[in-house]
Amino acid sequence: MKTAQDIKVNNVILIDGAPWIVQRAEYTKSGRNSAIMKMKLKNLLSGSTSETVYKFDDKMEQVILDQIDVTYSYKADDMYVFVDEEYNQYELSAEDIESVMPYIVDGMTDVCSAVFFEGKVISVDLPTTIVRQIDYTEASARGDTSGKVMKPARLANGTNVKVADFCEIGDWIEIDTRTGDYKSRAKAPA
Amino acid sequence: MKSWDIFCQVVDNYGDIGVTWRLARQIATELHQPVRLFVDDLHTFHHICPQIDPQRNCQRLLGVDITHWHPDSTIDPSDIVIEAFGCNLSESIISSMLARAQPPIWINLEYLSAEPWIEECHLLPSPQRHGPAKYFFFPGFTARTGGLLRERDLLAERDRFIIEEKAEFLTNLGVEPAPGSSLISLFTYENPQISSWLDTLVAGEASIQLLVPPGRIQADIEHWLGEDKLVLGACYSRGSVVIHPIPFLSQRDYDRLLWSCDLNFVRGEDSFVRAQWAGKPFLWHIYEQDDEAHLQKLSAFLQLYRQQLDAASAKAMTQFWIDWNRRQDLSEGWTLFTRQRDSLESHAHVWCSKLSMQKSLVESLAEFTQN
């Protein structure tokens, strides 16, 4: 058993039998108020999120969920199919993988983590950094090369991201999947 | 009709029981709903409410059922359970809550603060491992908080008292206001620098009468006076300053003291709020924390309070409050503060009126729990 102040971002806690992942955790202490932890939680089963607050010494049940490496294979009907090294297939709905949906593209080779709860796959995590190709963006308006001026761009699956002004159609870019932010221009995957 | 349980653990002083007792009374008298107050220290309770018998485990007063709360008490919970100031409920009480067909609404009533983060956390759920969910309820000074404890007829009662009963009340305390004299009530924590303030008062021309109930500042005053012990009913004169030791007062009479004085020095949480309802200038001696977190809380209140105060008054008030709370020399701060007394007085009145337009803490609680 841990206390609320020991719980960090990406830890998973059990509440009333359901696993919730901590998406944000902020510690606050002032005056005579007992220290509190403000947390944003996401229910890994339902996908619902909740802003919550805890006393710093509230007891919490942390769970370590099983994870295995998988890669995206194909989409069948409304299900997204991932396979592991032994070619076992795992089907997930768009709702199950809502947070990574913007980065799912055919032919992607990223090694993802399939997350299990009580023997059932409940979600998939992408690597922190992924590489994607720009499908469309306007030509540079200002000729900026610093990388500080940003402009909109669209990936092959329709996801919009802000990229550096010097990026062009067909360029490969690195994206931080935690924030959705453009990181840099990248080489094409091998 | 909903029923309420309020749990209070007396940590120190009178703030915890002071706030929960007021809250319980208001639920009983204004919402007309059954309320039980569980308190772990009836002796402290007796100090602020002499009708409480510390020897009796269960008693009823002003519509509130009061129970001496032991850690191993087994309780069949009411519809609404309030744990005041993060006092932890036992596993047995939580199990009883879970066993109810309709689990209670479980509220953690927090300490008062003016810090902006209070608004973000007010009424947020705190889902527990095995339920039911608890909610954090933050009292505060803005519409996005839980508000302040304020009896429905408090301000009308205050205004009526000042006209009809103030003189008699002071006489009963053994205080005869001298013409042109300022009355100041003093109920703060220890502060050795009070000597610099008292020296400044004595050196000034203004006539001051200082009304001092028993409390933690008393030893510092005795030291300054060179007296072994302040004697109740006696008057200690030094220059234009007269110090009146007065008895420890019930909550009702303490309100009346605040209403009778021109300036109030208050401490903690309960008397801090009551001073604001008095509509008079005041100084807040905040509860001190080892890591100085209290200064952040003090600063947050000052920032809010002085928003509509003119620059000179805001500066004077801030300096005097900070000097007092940092236990620094008070002579310069006091001189600046007294220069702005008119402006501070008028602002205190405006501030009180503004706060009274907001929902009271009991109204906010009722709205949250009854809908």
Interface residues (C-beta under 8 A of the other chain):
Chain A: L14 I15 D16 W20 T28 K29 S30 G31 R32 N33 S34 I36 K38 L41 S50 E51 T52 V53 Y54 K55 D58 K59 M60 E61
Chain B: F85 G86 N108 E110 Y111 S113 E115 W117 E120 C121 L124 P125 S126 P127 Q128 R129 H130 G131 F136 E269 I286 Y287 Q289 D291 A293 H294 Q296 K297 A300
